[in-house]
């Protein structure tokens, strides 16, 4: 009789294996057997290191009173055959409409935070969270740009330089996070340029990782907004184009393609983000009417 070695694995090894599954597979695993159900629902498993791949969240206004939300599992595995290009694979996880009504009034207390190193700087554009800090592009009185990081824990500001950008990247740049790196990217005529800070807040670590030609896609990036969302292991990049469409860049073929992922609820301005799933149930925080999967 063959022995079932998996059955006798120590719980910490089983936890490590299951914690690496995509969220959809992890939910299905709860139905395999009662020991797995108890393990996945245990406090120790919820507090274990998150290795589950992030999901893609798409949000768009469905009506004036609601937002359409779709969540997709996105595959990001190293290709077995190096000759084959990475295709964009996504699995729908959830599709729901979020009503805007019945918004509870949130009461809070405002208090002043000393500007410190950010004194005299004007913040510009949308903020980006990374490494426990909130980041903005910041301009001094002379019009020179820096990146300003605010440490939420210490409530201190710190300034560091943008990369040595080329013509057009100084005033046309944005911040994003790719591959656990703070990135500065900008667009100019028929090009998207992406710099990555390989070591956080080490200015000498800025590296130009991508200079993407958009000629093959036939759009002029000087007149549209392009926002990188996810950088895949094989070098491919998923981007949001002009708050309207998702585009996918293949690092192997050096080409772009539009991604069709939408249903009837997708009309309107689109926003996209990656979501790292949490194993903590909202029930633990006292929320009512929460459905467990």
NORBEL-V549078 format. One record per residue. N is the residue number from 1. RES is the residue in one small letter. SS is DSSP state (~ for helix, > for strand, _ for the rest). PSI is psi in degrees with one decimal (none if undefined). NEAR is the number of other ideal C-beta (glycine too) atoms within 8 Angstrom. Layout:
N RES SS PSI NEAR
N RES SS PSI NEAR
This chain:
1 x _ 131.2 2
2 x _ 140.2 3
3 x _ 140.7 5
4 x _ 90.0 6
5 x ~ -32.5 6
6 x ~ -32.3 6
7 x ~ -29.2 5
8 x ~ 12.8 6
9 x _ 144.7 9
10 x _ 148.0 5
11 x ~ -33.5 8
12 x ~ -31.0 6
13 x ~ -43.0 8
14 x ~ -40.8 12
15 x ~ -43.8 12
16 x ~ -39.3 10
17 x ~ -50.0 9
18 x ~ -31.2 13
19 x _ -11.9 13
20 x _ -5.4 7
21 x _ 148.7 10
22 x _ 155.7 9
23 x ~ -40.2 12
24 x ~ -43.2 9
25 x ~ -34.0 8
26 x ~ -41.3 13
27 x ~ -41.7 8
28 x ~ -34.1 8
29 x ~ -23.1 11
30 x _ -18.8 10
31 x _ 0.0 5
32 x _ -49.5 7
33 x _ 162.7 5
34 x ~ -39.7 5
35 x ~ -39.1 6
36 x ~ -39.8 12
37 x ~ -47.2 11
38 x ~ -37.4 8
39 x ~ -46.8 12
40 x ~ -30.5 12
41 x _ -2.2 7
42 x _ 156.8 8
43 x ~ -36.0 5
44 x ~ -39.1 8
45 x ~ -40.9 13
46 x ~ -31.9 9
47 x _ -2.3 5
48 x _ 161.8 10
49 x _ 134.0 4
50 x _ 117.8 9
51 x _ -3.0 6
52 x _ 131.1 12
53 x _ 147.9 9
54 x _ 157.6 10
55 x > 164.0 13
56 x > 127.3 16
57 x > 127.2 12
58 x > 131.0 15
59 x > 135.0 10
60 x > 150.6 13
61 x > 120.5 9
62 x > -49.9 10
63 x > -179.3 5
64 x _ -19.6 5
65 x _ 7.8 6
66 x > 158.9 11
67 x > 135.5 10
68 x > 130.7 15
69 x > 130.0 12
70 x > 135.9 15
71 x > 130.4 13
72 x > 141.9 13
73 x > 129.2 13
74 x > 128.8 13
75 x _ 140.6 9
76 x _ 72.6 7
77 x _ 149.0 5
78 x _ 132.0 5
79 x _ 139.6 8
80 x _ -40.1 3
81 x _ 110.6 5
82 x _ -19.8 4
83 x _ -17.7 3
84 x _ 138.0 6
85 x _ 154.5 6
86 x _ 121.1 11
87 x _ 151.0 4
88 x _ 114.5 9
89 x _ 132.2 6
90 x > 145.0 10
91 x > 120.4 8
92 x > 130.8 8
93 x > -38.8 9
94 x > 145.0 7
95 x > 115.6 9
96 x > 162.2 7
97 x > 127.9 9
98 x > 112.1 8
99 x > 149.0 7
100 x _ -9.9 8
101 x _ 171.7 5
102 x _ 41.0 4
103 x _ 124.9 5
104 x _ 141.5 4
105 x _ 125.9 4
106 x _ 123.1 4
107 x _ 132.2 3
108 x _ 172.0 4
109 x _ 125.7 3
110 x _ 141.7 4
111 x _ 156.1 4
112 x _ 137.2 4
113 x _ 128.8 5
114 x _ 136.0 5
115 x _ -36.9 9
116 x ~ -122.7 7
117 x ~ -20.3 9
118 x ~ 4.6 11
119 x _ 130.5 6
120 x _ -2.4 6
121 x _ 147.0 12
122 x > 127.8 5
123 x > 145.4 9
124 x > 137.7 7
125 x > -179.0 8
126 x > 143.4 4
127 x > 154.1 8
128 x > 129.8 11
129 x > 132.0 7
130 x > 136.0 9
131 x _ 34.3 5
132 x _ 4.2 6
133 x > 154.0 11
134 x > 133.5 9
135 x > 144.6 13
136 x > 159.3 12
137 x > 137.0 14
138 x > 138.9 14
139 x > 136.8 10
140 x _ -177.2 9
141 x _ -23.5 4
142 x _ -1.8 4
143 x _ 6.0 6
144 x _ 140.9 6
145 x > 141.7 10
146 x > 175.2 13
147 x > 129.5 14
148 x > 124.6 15
149 x > 135.2 12
150 x > 116.5 11
151 x > 113.6 11
152 x _ -32.4 7
153 x _ -47.1 5
154 x _ -12.6 4
155 x _ 41.7 8
156 x > 146.3 8
157 x > 148.4 11
158 x > 138.7 10
159 x > 140.3 11
160 x > 162.4 8
161 x _ 155.1 6
162 x _ 164.8 10
163 x _ 165.6 9
164 x _ 80.4 3
165 x _ 158.9 12
166 x _ -176.9 6
167 x _ 132.0 4
168 x _ -17.3 11
169 x _ -12.3 10
170 x _ -49.2 9
171 x _ -10.3 5
172 x _ 23.1 8
173 x > 159.6 13
174 x > 166.5 10
175 x > 146.8 13
176 x > 176.6 10
177 x > 124.0 10
178 x > 135.4 11
179 x _ 43.6 5
180 x _ 32.7 3
181 x > 140.7 10
182 x > 131.6 13
183 x > 148.7 13
184 x > 123.7 15
185 x > 154.6 12
186 x > 162.2 13
187 x > 147.7 12
188 x > -179.1 13
189 x _ 111.6 7
190 x _ 28.8 8
191 x > 143.9 11
192 x > 122.3 13
193 x > 128.7 15
194 x > 123.0 15
195 x > 139.4 13
196 x > 135.1 12
197 x > 100.0 15
198 x _ -33.0 8
199 x _ 122.6 6
200 x _ 129.7 8
201 x _ 15.0 8
202 x _ 104.0 8
203 x ~ -29.8 7
204 x ~ -9.4 4
205 x ~ 1.4 8
206 x > 128.5 12
207 x > 131.0 8
208 x > 106.3 9
209 x > -26.9 6
210 x > 138.6 8
211 x > 94.8 8
212 x > 124.4 11
213 x > 130.7 8
214 x _ 11.0 13
215 x ~ -37.6 6
216 x ~ -21.1 8
217 x ~ -12.3 8
218 x _ 45.8 5
219 x _ 147.6 7
220 x _ 111.4 8
221 x ~ -7.2 13
222 x ~ -17.8 7
223 x ~ 7.3 4
224 x _ 161.9 10
225 x _ 127.0 7
226 x > 127.2 12
227 x > 111.8 9
228 x > 135.1 13
229 x > -47.1 12
230 x > 138.1 12
231 x > 117.9 8
232 x _ 164.3 10
233 x _ -31.4 6
234 x _ 8.0 9
235 x _ -6.1 8
236 x _ 156.8 13
237 x > 134.8 15
238 x > 131.0 15
239 x > 152.6 13
240 x > 127.3 14
241 x > 112.2 11
242 x _ 32.0 8
243 x _ 35.2 7
244 x _ -41.5 6
245 x > 154.2 9
246 x > 136.7 14
247 x > 150.0 14
248 x > 124.4 13
249 x > 125.1 11
250 x > 117.8 12
251 x _ -27.1 10
252 x _ -46.3 9
253 x _ -7.4 6
254 x _ 43.8 8
255 x > 162.5 8
256 x > 152.4 10
257 x > 148.6 7
258 x > 147.7 8
259 x > 120.8 10
260 x _ 111.3 4
261 x _ 11.8 8
262 x _ 152.3 7
263 x _ -154.7 6
264 x ~ -23.4 4
265 x ~ 7.5 11
266 x ~ 5.6 11
267 x _ 135.1 6
268 x _ -177.7 8
269 x _ 132.1 7
270 x > 139.1 13
271 x > 148.7 9
272 x > 146.6 11
273 x > 159.6 8
274 x > 141.6 9
275 x > 122.4 9
276 x _ 114.2 7
277 x _ 145.5 9
278 x _ 143.2 5
279 x _ 1.8 8
280 x _ 131.3 7
281 x _ 143.9 7
282 x ~ -21.2 7
283 x ~ -28.1 8
284 x ~ -19.4 6
285 x ~ 10.0 6
286 x _ 11.8 5
287 x _ 144.5 7
288 x _ 165.7 4
289 x _ 43.0 4
290 x _ 129.1 8
291 x _ 128.0 4
292 x _ 142.9 5
293 x _ none 3
